[in-house]
Amino acid sequence: NSALQKANSLYLSFQKGVAYKENKKYNEAIKTFEEINNYFPSRENYNNVGVLKTLQALEFQVVTSEAFHHPKRFLYPVETDNTSRLNQNGTRGSGAEEDQQKMETLLKSAQRDFEKAISLDPKYTKAYINLACVFDLLDNPEAAIGKIKELSKEQQNSTESLRILAIAYFHADYEKKAAEIWKLLNL
């Protein structure tokens, strides 16, 4: 009975974390999911913490000319998991260098969270896609491409996988491959 009450309480916290994310209160959401992980470490919680850190990091990203002219093409498909197995029934910095350091720190932390989510469930596709996004944002598009290639062919052909694959190909100077995927996605 006590365990059921704790699970219900943690699920309410999970829902609160999702609401914080929707309201762009990323720090509060991170704290909420990390607190849940103290009692119920799960793939979805680690994934969500990683997504939130990635979203925070994106606030510091310098927008390139290509991204400015084609914003939909360069929209990273990071995705929180709004479901939990518990339910059984920013402010900007003042300097560009400081912003880059904050972005890198957040992304490396997000990378560890996604890797932990994958270690808890090696078939958790969202974490692979999110990790690929982080690798690309860390200026390692080859690792992003490699992470997507670890997925099954069916999973590689999902819209989210193809989107990050196109972005990574573009950043790895395979612009023709990127253009083919964007054409396929109507972007």
C-alpha positions in Angstrom: 0.0 0.0 0.0 2.8 2.3 0.9 4.6 1.5 -2.3 1.5 2.3 -4.3 1.1 5.6 -2.6 4.7 6.5 -3.4 4.3 5.5 -7.0 1.2 7.7 -7.3 3.1 10.6 -5.7 6.0 10.1 -8.1 3.6 10.0 -11.0 2.1 13.3 -10.0 5.6 14.7 -9.8 6.3 13.3 -13.3 3.2 15.1 -14.6 4.4 18.3 -12.9 7.8 17.9 -14.6 6.1 17.6 -18.0 4.0 20.7 -17.3 7.2 22.7 -16.3 8.7 21.7 -19.6 5.7 22.8 -21.6 5.9 26.2 -19.8 9.6 26.4 -20.6 10.6 26.2 -16.9 13.4 23.9 -17.7 15.4 24.1 -14.4 12.2 23.2 -12.4 11.5 20.3 -14.8 15.1 19.0 -14.5 14.9 19.1 -10.7 11.6 17.3 -10.7 12.8 14.5 -13.0 16.1 14.2 -11.1 14.2 13.9 -7.8 12.0 11.2 -9.3 15.2 9.4 -10.4 16.2 9.2 -6.7 13.3 6.8 -6.2 12.5 5.4 -9.7 15.5 5.7 -12.1 13.9 5.1 -15.5 14.7 5.6 -19.1 12.0 8.2 -19.6 13.2 10.3 -16.7 16.8 10.2 -17.9 15.6 10.9 -21.4 13.5 13.9 -20.3 16.4 15.4 -18.2 18.6 15.1 -21.3 16.0 16.7 -23.5 15.5 19.6 -21.1 19.3 20.2 -20.9 19.4 20.1 -24.7 16.6 22.7 -25.0 18.4 24.9 -22.5 21.6 24.6 -24.6 19.7 25.5 -27.8 19.0 28.9 -26.2 22.7 29.7 -26.6 23.0 28.4 -30.2 24.1 30.9 -32.8 21.7 30.8 -35.7 23.5 30.1 -39.0 22.5 31.7 -42.3 21.2 28.3 -43.5 19.1 27.8 -40.3 17.8 31.3 -40.5 16.6 30.8 -44.1 15.3 27.3 -43.6 14.3 27.0 -39.9 12.2 23.9 -40.4 15.1 22.0 -41.9 17.3 22.6 -38.8 14.7 22.0 -36.2 16.2 19.3 -33.9 13.7 16.5 -33.2 14.5 16.2 -29.5 11.5 14.8 -27.7 10.4 14.3 -24.2 8.6 11.2 -23.1 5.2 12.3 -21.7 4.4 8.8 -20.5 5.8 7.1 -17.4 5.8 3.5 -16.3 4.8 4.8 -12.8 1.3 5.2 -14.1 0.1 1.6 -14.0 -3.6 2.1 -14.3 17.0 30.8 -18.9 18.2 33.6 -18.8 20.8 34.3 -21.4 24.5 35.0 -20.4 26.1 38.2 -21.4 29.0 36.9 -23.5 29.1 34.7 -26.5 32.0 32.7 -25.1 30.2 32.2 -21.8 27.1 31.1 -23.7 29.1 28.6 -25.7 30.6 27.2 -22.5 27.1 26.9 -21.0 25.8 25.3 -24.1 28.6 22.7 -24.2 28.3 21.9 -20.5 24.5 21.4 -20.8 24.9 19.2 -23.9 27.6 17.0 -22.4 25.4 16.5 -19.4 22.4 15.7 -21.7 24.7 13.2 -23.5 25.3 11.4 -20.2 21.5 11.3 -19.5 20.7 9.9 -22.9 23.4 7.3 -22.6 22.0 6.3 -19.2 18.5 6.0 -20.7 19.9 3.8 -23.5 21.8 1.7 -21.0 18.6 1.1 -19.1 16.7 0.2 -22.3 18.9 -0.4 -25.4 15.7 -0.4 -27.6 14.6 3.1 -26.5 14.5 4.8 -29.9 13.8 8.3 -28.6 17.0 8.4 -26.6 19.0 7.4 -29.7 17.5 10.2 -31.7 17.9 12.7 -28.9 21.6 11.6 -28.4 22.2 12.0 -32.2 20.8 15.6 -31.9 23.2 16.3 -29.0 26.2 14.9 -30.9 25.4 17.1 -33.9 25.0 20.1 -31.6 28.4 19.2 -30.1 29.9 19.6 -33.6 30.2 15.9 -34.1 27.8 15.1 -37.0 29.6 11.9 -37.7 28.7 10.5 -34.3 25.1 11.7 -34.9 25.0 9.8 -38.1 26.5 6.7 -36.4 24.0 6.8 -33.6 21.1 6.8 -36.1 22.7 4.0 -38.0 22.6 1.9 -34.8 18.8 1.8 -35.1 16.9 -0.7 -37.1 16.1 0.2 -40.7 12.4 0.8 -39.7 13.5 3.2 -36.9 16.0 4.9 -39.2 13.2 5.7 -41.6 11.1 7.5 -39.0 10.5 11.2 -39.6 12.5 12.2 -36.5 15.5 9.9 -37.4 15.5 11.3 -41.0 15.3 14.9 -39.8 18.4 14.6 -37.5 20.2 12.5 -40.2 19.6 15.3 -42.8 20.9 17.9 -40.3 24.0 15.8 -39.5 24.7 15.1 -43.2 24.5 18.8 -43.9 26.9 19.6 -41.1 29.3 16.8 -42.2 29.4 18.4 -45.7 27.2 15.8 -47.3 24.8 18.5 -48.6 23.5 16.3 -51.4 22.4 13.6 -49.0 20.9 16.2 -46.7 18.9 17.7 -49.6 17.6 14.3 -50.7 16.2 13.7 -47.2 14.8 17.1 -46.8 13.0 16.6 -50.2 11.7 13.3 -49.0 10.4 15.1 -45.8 9.0 18.0 -47.9 11.2 20.5 -46.1 
